[in-house]
Amino acid sequence: MARTQPSHGNAFAGDLLERSASGYAGFAAALMLDRDPGLRDRQGPDVLVAWRSHLTQRVLELAAAVVAGEPRLFTGRVTWSRKAFKARGQDDLDLRNSLQALRNVLAEQLPKHALGLPVDYVDAALASLASPAPAPDASELDPKRPADRLALNYLQKILEGNVAEAIGVVTAAALNGLGPRAAYTDVLLPAQREVGRLWHAGEISIAEEHMVTAATQRTMAVVATQAPRQPANGRTVVVAAVSGNVHDVGLRAAADMYQLAGWRVIFVGSDIPMQDLPTMLAFFEADLLMLGATLGTHISRVGQAIRSIRERCERPVRVIVGGAAFDEAADLWEKVGSDGYAPTIDSALEVGARLVGLGGA
């Protein structure tokens, strides 16, 4: 399905979906149960609450896709859910029924002038379910490659409870031959992606995923404080994740690499109220802002933040965006009004240096 240009009508429909997400989800979950009374027997007494929660997230994802005029933001998340369902032994039919119930509710309750894209996007997601179920995501780590072997060893040590040993192994490699940037880009971040894949496949728990993330944050802190830095380049970058975004490992990695490259770094972290950013950028006389967004539901907040910065900051600040939310469509970064897009740590350094007039990363 082709994307559409963002418009006032898109914004109205998206805002309505976002504000009423829980209500639409509740009606859709109740409709599912009404159509399939056996669902409660198969999934337990809390099935209504569980499906309402699931469908609330679906509606929020739909809202983000409608505002951006980008159907892949929605169909991509449905595909992601389909893989997670399959890994946990849940039937595709339940996912299809949930989307069909949501479509019926939206068709009945949305105002006529807001109906088009939301229903079209749900129809596109339903059509995608007619194709064969996608295979589980394969691991990107190959034990034959030294860096991948180190990443796998690091993960194994953490999941076995040997966290200090895992941190020590990667830190030693970073400071003795491998180098700090490669330790981040070739070991720590691939290890984080692998643990996300394992959770998505139902092979590890949320607690185990959190344990690895905490260990990675500790490892980065050790490497960043011990690694040599280039001379100061006179530029300041503020690094932050938009409100609602609680994942900041990738941003932390980018902040550390900017610092080692000679930048003055103000790392704000995750879930930052966007109204605070213009004041912070002015106070620190920032040259560059890097904004991260993990989910499609964060895209509109990125756009709002950038518009606020353009309006309120007297000193010009260049803006880079990054994060998984921008990987679904190549031009999303332009739609939100940013100056550049950085899908990797290396590109963050390169694009940042170019935007502020530095010769190299």
Secondary structure, 3 states (H helix, E strand, C coil): CCCCCCCHHHHHHHHHHHHCHHHHHHHHHHHHHHHCCHHHHHHCCCHHHHHHHHHHHHHHHHHHHHHHCCCHHHHHHHHHHHHHHHHCCCCHHHHHHHHHHHHHHHHHHCCHHHCHHHHHHHHHHHHHCCCCCCCCCCCCCCCCCHHHHHHHHHHHHHHCCCHHHHHHHHHHHHHCCCCHHHHHHHHHHHHHHHHHHHHHCCCCCHHHHHHHHHHHHHHHHHHHHHCCCCCCCCCEEEEEEECCCCCCHHHHHHHHHHHHCCCEEEEEEEEECHHHHHHHHHHCCCCEEEEECCCHHHHHHHHHHHHHHHHHCCCCCEEEEECHHHHCCCCHHHHCCCCEECCCHHHHHHHHHHHCCCCCC
